[in-house]
Amino acid sequence: MSDAIVSCKKDQVLAAVEKARGELEAPDIIENGLAAGMNEVGTLFERGKLFLPHVMMAAEAMQAGVDELKDDMPESS
């Protein structure tokens, strides 16, 4: 999933989210998969390996995954 975020591949992100749904809760998928990918993107950006347009596309890929999980998120009290 992290690789799909770094590669800005929404379709791969969505496929990875769907697969992870059977094994993990939505908050875990977001934290350990989607956010981990964005952390890697941030590190690469800081090192000058990626530029802002790539960061924006990666964020869109992550958002697609988060949107897919919205209905699976626990209700906050």
C-alpha positions as a Python dict, from the first residue, in 0.01 Angstrom:
ca = {
    (1, 'M'): (0, 0, 0),
    (2, 'S'): (283, 239, 85),
    (3, 'D'): (444, 172, -252),
    (4, 'A'): (116, 254, -426),
    (5, 'I'): (101, 587, -240),
    (6, 'V'): (461, 671, -334),
    (7, 'S'): (383, 575, -695),
    (8, 'C'): (60, 782, -692),
    (9, 'K'): (-142, 483, -816),
    (10, 'K'): (-501, 534, -696),
    (11, 'D'): (-617, 205, -845),
    (12, 'Q'): (-345, 14, -660),
    (13, 'V'): (-422, 201, -338),
    (14, 'L'): (-790, 109, -365),
    (15, 'A'): (-705, -256, -438),
    (16, 'A'): (-470, -268, -138),
    (17, 'V'): (-734, -108, 86),
    (18, 'E'): (-992, -363, -28),
    (19, 'K'): (-753, -649, 44),
    (20, 'A'): (-657, -510, 386),
    (21, 'R'): (-1023, -469, 487),
    (22, 'G'): (-1047, -841, 545),
    (23, 'E'): (-754, -840, 785),
    (24, 'L'): (-742, -500, 958),
    (25, 'E'): (-969, -234, 1102),
    (26, 'A'): (-1002, 94, 909),
    (27, 'P'): (-793, 304, 1154),
    (28, 'D'): (-510, 49, 1130),
    (29, 'I'): (-521, 54, 750),
    (30, 'I'): (-500, 431, 752),
    (31, 'E'): (-221, 451, 1008),
    (32, 'N'): (-6, 157, 898),
    (33, 'G'): (-69, 168, 525),
    (34, 'L'): (-188, 500, 390),
    (35, 'A'): (-18, 733, 639),
    (36, 'A'): (301, 528, 625),
    (37, 'G'): (310, 584, 250),
    (38, 'M'): (267, 957, 293),
    (39, 'N'): (543, 960, 554),
    (40, 'E'): (772, 804, 297),
    (41, 'V'): (663, 1064, 41),
    (42, 'G'): (744, 1337, 294),
    (43, 'T'): (1089, 1194, 356),
    (44, 'L'): (1162, 1175, -16),
    (45, 'F'): (1037, 1532, -59),
    (46, 'E'): (1264, 1656, 221),
    (47, 'R'): (1561, 1487, 54),
    (48, 'G'): (1480, 1655, -277),
    (49, 'K'): (1393, 1324, -444),
    (50, 'L'): (1031, 1430, -508),
    (51, 'F'): (875, 1763, -590),
    (52, 'L'): (549, 1925, -485),
    (53, 'P'): (335, 1798, -777),
    (54, 'H'): (428, 1440, -684),
    (55, 'V'): (340, 1506, -319),
    (56, 'M'): (-1, 1640, -427),
    (57, 'M'): (-70, 1335, -645),
    (58, 'A'): (33, 1103, -362),
    (59, 'A'): (-203, 1290, -128),
    (60, 'E'): (-486, 1239, -378),
    (61, 'A'): (-411, 866, -388),
    (62, 'M'): (-414, 852, -8),
    (63, 'Q'): (-740, 1047, 7),
    (64, 'A'): (-900, 796, -230),
    (65, 'G'): (-809, 522, 17),
    (66, 'V'): (-938, 718, 315),
    (67, 'D'): (-1264, 792, 133),
    (68, 'E'): (-1305, 420, 66),
    (69, 'L'): (-1275, 351, 440),
    (70, 'K'): (-1505, 626, 571),
    (71, 'D'): (-1802, 394, 622),
    (72, 'D'): (-1580, 148, 813),
    (73, 'M'): (-1458, 404, 1066),
    (74, 'P'): (-1587, 364, 1421),
    (75, 'E'): (-1829, 625, 1548),
    (76, 'S'): (-1665, 885, 1771),
    (77, 'S'): (-1836, 952, 2101),
}
